[in-house]
């Protein structure tokens, strides 16, 4: 008698291959990600002066917007941006849901410093999922704006569910990295 899977497929020959492919697909899909970004936009010069402000935190994790902004500023530098300033004004209540006042303060500071571009966005999800594995789940939307008229130069959104033993910061880094790679950066006129 041939051993069989619960799907009544034999564990020999073609049935074994089908079962293994199905299992691998299931394992692969357990660490999923998705990313969408604006297409056909004007190139963004890396020699611009970038101002990264606190991201709006729509997640249930306190200070997730600040964590994401910190990672984002480092990734912009790693991508080749030479002038990146992280503006994180003092937070009177780090557990507060609404951080619009801090964003406005950071934007004002960036404008005073002569920033060419404001990098902002939202953290929609920044948490560990419930369950045995407790996978990290991250969802972020980014916008790069021209401070002169607040027009959006580029925008993108990405989300990822990581692996059970993956850290939340690692999942956040991967999401932000995919967004930075999708942005239409160019070496600029000064390089």
Beta strands, then each sheet from edge to edge (+ up, - down):
strand 1: 33-37
strand 2: 44-45
strand 3: 49-53
strand 4: 56-57
strand 5: 83-87
strand 6: 117-128
strand 7: 136-146
strand 8: 152-161
strand 9: 185-186
sheet 1: 1+ 8- 7+ 6- 3- 5-
sheet 2: 1+ 8- 7+ 6- 4-
sheet 3: 2+ 9+
end
